């Protein structure tokens, strides 16, 4: 059956396929959960990136780079969140071509409501995985992201 075929894959083949499957399944689950709050998983991810990864409100370009997404995609997501009153888009004071993104109070309170559910979800998702294993996965993912960045950068410049 399928399990014996999976066992015959090399570790890199298995990991590559498993990343895709995990990504697709997680996105499906997250879309279902976030729909209760009237937002999408990508809108949530943009909000987390804007709120957590920067000391000052990031530009669309900085946010896109941090998310591994395009400027155009981030702008569309930001405009949708802005329309819901969850995010503010403001022209940069020094560079009027740049638009900075900032969470609104309403946005923060929505994500507070989501946080309790997120903690439960994380407990279930990472059940049976030790701190040591998570540390190993973190290191592997860091290396993988560096390699992806290098491949992407090379592709852009050919």
C-alpha positions in Angstrom: 0.0 0.0 0.0 0.9 3.7 0.2 2.8 3.3 3.6 5.3 0.9 2.1 5.8 3.2 -0.9 6.4 6.1 1.5 9.0 3.9 3.4 10.9 3.5 0.1 11.3 7.2 -0.4 14.7 8.8 0.4 14.6 11.2 3.4 14.8 14.2 1.1 11.9 13.0 -1.0 9.9 12.2 2.1 10.6 15.6 3.7 9.9 17.5 0.5 6.5 15.8 0.1 5.7 15.9 3.8 6.3 19.7 3.8 3.7 20.1 1.0 1.2 17.9 2.7 1.6 19.6 6.1 1.4 23.0 4.5 -1.8 22.2 2.6 -3.5 20.5 5.6 -2.5 23.3 8.0 -3.8 25.9 5.6 -7.2 24.0 5.3 -7.5 23.8 9.1 -6.5 27.4 9.7 -8.9 28.7 7.0 -11.7 26.8 8.7 -10.8 28.2 12.1 -10.1 31.8 11.0 -13.4 32.0 9.0 -15.2 32.1 12.4 -13.4 35.4 13.0 -14.1 36.7 9.4 -10.4 36.6 8.3 -8.2 34.3 6.3 -5.1 32.5 7.4 -2.9 34.7 5.2 -4.5 37.8 6.7 -3.7 36.5 10.2 -0.1 35.7 9.2 0.4 39.2 7.8 -1.0 40.6 11.1 1.4 38.5 13.2 4.4 39.5 11.0 3.5 43.2 11.2 2.9 43.1 15.0 5.7 40.8 16.1 8.7 41.0 13.8 9.4 44.8 13.7 10.1 47.5 16.3 8.4 50.1 14.2 5.5 49.8 11.6 7.1 48.0 8.6 6.7 48.9 5.0 4.8 46.7 2.6 8.2 45.7 1.1 9.7 44.7 4.5 6.5 42.7 5.3 6.5 41.0 2.0 10.1 39.9 2.4 9.5 38.6 6.0 6.5 36.6 4.8 8.2 35.2 1.7 5.4 36.8 -0.4 5.1 39.4 -3.2 4.6 43.1 -2.6 1.4 42.9 -4.6 0.0 40.0 -2.4 0.8 41.8 0.8 -0.7 45.0 -0.4 -4.0 43.2 -1.3 -4.0 41.4 2.1 -3.3 44.7 3.9 -6.1 46.6 2.0 -8.6 43.8 3.0 -7.5 44.1 6.7 -7.7 47.8 6.5 -11.2 47.6 5.1 -12.2 45.5 8.2 -10.6 48.1 10.5 -7.9 45.7 11.6 -4.8 47.4 10.0 -3.8 50.9 9.1 -1.9 51.8 6.0 0.1 55.0 6.3 2.5 56.8 3.9 6.0 56.9 5.2 7.0 60.4 6.4 10.5 60.2 4.8 9.7 58.2 1.7 6.2 58.9 0.4 6.4 56.0 -2.1 6.6 53.6 0.9 3.5 52.5 2.8 3.8 51.4 6.5 1.5 48.9 8.1 0.2 49.2 11.6 -2.2 47.1 13.7 -5.3 49.0 15.0 -6.7 48.6 18.5 -9.5 46.6 16.9 -7.0 44.4 15.2 -5.1 43.7 18.4 -8.3 42.8 20.3 -9.3 40.4 17.5 -6.0 38.6 17.6 -6.2 38.4 21.5 -9.5 36.5 21.0 -7.7 34.2 18.5 -4.7 33.6 20.9 -6.5 31.3 23.3 -7.6 29.0 20.5 -4.1 29.2 19.0 -2.5 28.0 22.3 -4.8 24.9 22.3 -4.1 24.3 18.6 -0.3 24.5 19.3 -0.6 22.0 22.2 -2.4 19.5 19.9 -0.1 20.1 16.9 3.1 19.6 18.9 1.9 16.8 21.2 4.5 14.1 21.7 7.3 16.2 20.2 10.1 17.0 22.7 11.8 20.4 23.1 15.0 18.8 21.8 13.2 17.6 18.6 11.6 21.0 18.1 15.1 22.6 18.5 16.4 20.2 15.8 13.5 21.0 13.5 14.1 24.8 14.1 17.7 24.4 13.0 16.8 22.3 9.9 14.1 24.9 8.9 16.6 27.8 9.3 19.0 26.1 6.9 16.2 25.2 4.5 15.0 28.8 4.5 18.6 30.0 3.8 18.8 27.6 0.9 15.4 28.6 -0.5 16.5 32.3 -0.3 19.6 31.4 -2.3 17.7 29.5 -4.9 15.1 32.2 -5.2 17.8 34.9 -5.5 19.6 33.0 -8.2 16.4 32.4 -10.2 15.5 36.2 -10.0 19.0 37.0 -11.4 18.9 34.7 -14.4 
